Amino acid sequence: MTEKIPRTAITVYLLLAVALAVQVLVPGSPRQAASDASAFFGVLVLLAVLFTAGLVGCKKNTRAVTDIFIVIAVILLLWEVLLGKLSLLDPLLFPGPAQVFQVFVSDWQLMLYGAVGSLGIMVIGYGLALALAIPLGLYIGWRRRLFDVAYPIAKAVSPIPPTVYLPYAIVLLPTFASASVFLIFIGAFWPILVGTIYGVFAVDHRIINSARTLGLSDYQMVRRILLPGAMPSIFSGSMISLIMAFISITVAEMIAATSGLGWYIEYNHQFANYDKVIAGMILIGLVVIAVMFLFDRIQQYCLRWQQAE
């Protein structure tokens, strides 16, 4: 096993080197400039550094890290050859990677400002949904009569796309930021509530009866029995809510915002700056990956007792 890891690692470095050689040696589109080539070179160096760090930091999953970076390197190489050099598709609509990566150099301040603004709105709306849905779900799941009424309603309402509320949110709320917060809140609230209710109701009643026999108070029952038992279901609902939050904020910004990542894509689309459109899409993907990575680390920590079993 250990002998094969260096060979697969070398494959990644070779693919990145081939991509660099294609960029430097193969003549490309007249639209490409020297600054584009330098940006492309910077991305290749960054990928090599990230791959090396991944090998060092994930010794137990080196094969998975290598496979992921092989896929990334192959996609980058094909993108550069087919679109950057051969221009098989319209260069205006489908620019090469060098031209796209140059956008990160020229527009990094605007893109950073948009990413911070979008994440700030998401944190507020998503945090409010967590703060309200989890306690409410714990209480509803514990009370059978409330469960019989609230759970079917929550299951029926939760699939409704939150963007349907956008017209009224924009009209009734004073600012776009408050409308976006409401949109994210309403989209994240229902999946978290459904997951929490179901998780509490699925806790083994024999455990609850044993806890009552031991004389646990209501607060102790919730903190020591119901919340830990419902935690896997709560995280499942929270992940769905996080996905809905990303969709909601992006759609909202593309419709009525004056800043943010969704606005950046829609604004440049209006002026046919498709290199910036693709760069915005890549940035959104990177933000989603980073947030989901953080979410997974939190989930693993909170559910570490499952891994110990």
VENWOCOR-V24056 format. One line per field, one symbol per residue. ss: DSSP state (H for helix, E for strand, - for the rest). Layout:
ss = ???
This chain:
ss = -HHHHHHHHHHHHHHHHHHHHHHHH--------HHHHHHHHHHHHHHHHHHHHHHHH-HHHHHHHHHHHHHHHHHHHHHHHHHHH-----------HHHHHHHHHH-HHHHHHHHHHHHHHHHHHHHHHHHHHHHHHHHHHH-HHHHHHHHHHHHHHH---HHHHHHHHHHH---HHHHHHHHHHHHHHHHHHHHHHHHHH---HHHHHHHHH----HHHHHHHHHHHHHHHHHHHHHHHHHHHHHHHHHHHHHHH----HHHHHHHHHH---HHHHHHHHHHHHHHHHHHHHHHHHHHHHH-HHHHH-
